[in-house]
Structure formats: C-alpha cells, structure tokens
Amino acid sequence: MAVCNDIQDRAHSILFEFARKLIKTTRQPIDLQPLPGNKSLHYPFTKMLNVKRVSFFYFTTIWVLHFFGLVTWGIFGICLIAYFSALTYGSMYINSKFYIKALCRAETVKNQIAFTFDDGPDPLISPQILDILKENNVKATFFLIGSKIPDNIEIVRRILNEGHIIGNHSFSHNNWFGFWNDKKITEDLKKTHSLVEENFDKKMLLFRPPFGVTTPFTPKFVKAMNYTTIGWSLRSLDTTIKSEKRLLKRLKLKLKPGRIVLFHDNMPQTVAVLKDFINFTLEKNYQILPLDELTGVKAYE
Ligand SMILES: [Zn+2]
C-alpha cells in the first residue's frame, strides 16, 4: 500500500506541475500572503475556474470556430488537449476547488493552524504519533481508512479518547478511486461510516478524498453522505520525502496562518519530524488547533 501511495504521489506531483505550467492563469491560493482583516485570500480568477465554466468555454469556443469554418484538426486537437489538461488539473489539485469547494484552509491572519493525518490507523506508527501529540497537548484530525479499522480498533478508541477528531478517508483507499462512479464510491464510504458508527457511536461529517482526487462525481456522493470535503494547504509530502531534514525544512518554509497540514500516520519519517515541527510552531508563536475550532466545521452529526 505504501509503495502504491508513493508511486501515486509521485505521479500526482509530476502531473500537477505539468498541468500547473499549462494553466498559467491559475494562481495557487496557498501561495498567497494573508491579507489584513478577514478578507478573502483568493484571487477572483482562481474562484472563477471550475468544471462548468471551463466546459462552457471549451464547447462555446469549438462551436464558434466551427460556425466560422475555422475548426481544423490541429485547432481541435489543441483545444481538446487544453480542455483535458484543465480537467486533470482540477481533479488532482484539491485546492483548485474545480469540482467541489473543499475546505483547504482557514481564512485567518492569526498564527493558528491544524494538523491532519491520513491513511491510518497503523499499528506501528499511529501510537507513536499519538504519544507525541499527547506530550505536546496537540489535538489533530485523523482521516481513517475503513479497511484498517477492524484490526486496529483500540487505536481508533485511543484517538477518540485523547480528544482527536476522526473523518472518513474511504474504506478501500483504492488506486482507481478517482475513476469510480458516485454509486460505487458511496458504497465504499458507507462501509467506513457504518464501522465507526457501530463501534464508536459517531456519525462522521468530514471526508478527505483518497490521494486528494476529486472528480465530477464528488459533489454528488459528498452530498449524499452529508459530508464536508477537507483538503489541505500545507502538504508535508511525507509519503515521498524520505529525508527527515528536507521534510522538516519544507514544513518550516511553508508555515503560514490558517494552514491545514497534511501528514500521514503510517510513515516513520513523520514520527521523526513531528516533535521538531511542533517546537518550531511554538517558537513562532503558533497555536495548533483542532480542525473544527480552526475552521468552524462540524465534525459529527
Ligand atoms: Zn490517503
């Protein structure tokens, strides 16, 4: 699973960079500096790009060119490549809010952030993460893979007992999740939802898509499950960066108010840097808040 995640993460990084260069008009909200007051942190144009508008623009362009007899195979091919590049970019980059308005950061200028951990519960790594969080009195959010819950039920109990939040990160974390239709995804998500409800009497409301991939189906199944989609605005890249020094450097460089930090609680290098990063945030007078407190989102029904 870790190897698959690694390959997928690398592929995402390469394709994302490629797509980002193609769509130069799109700015990453995560790179913007916070504005004074409580103003929006996004450029208006970023908000304008979504699947409906891009599709409308594409089909209108083709129709107009066709109307004036200007569609050659070359022009049609270029338009098609641009269109599918935009769709791929939107699918891979949850921050683009291309298919759904995922919650990726808090609109705040205060030195406050939240920690999230994906892909657990892991019998080896999750308890070590929980120890560090407990020592430093930090409350985090764990997006759980349902298929791992039955064998690690006591770890999930500990997560909840120690005041952390849990959310749905699918049951299967299947590599083809992004290609499934809404019916198949809803069935998958319901398995994790029911497992948590039966064992811990919690009806989860937070969802993080596996690999951060969103598709035209995402709004449909998210609505059916009554979930809020949670993205991130500081990706640690702890599944790809093996060097603890580089990992810590990246985290320190990207620390900004309101960020939702993405870690994985099945990676040993995350354990290695977590305490140092918490200490760094304290030195910089940051508060690490629970996700619901930072963003106002509701975690359970
Ligand atoms: Zn994941």
Boltz pocket constraint, residues with backbone or C-beta under 6 A from the ligand:
constraints:
  - pocket:
      binder: B
      contacts: [[A, 118], [A, 119], [A, 169], [A, 173], [A, 209], [A, 210], [A, 211]]
      max_distance: 6.0
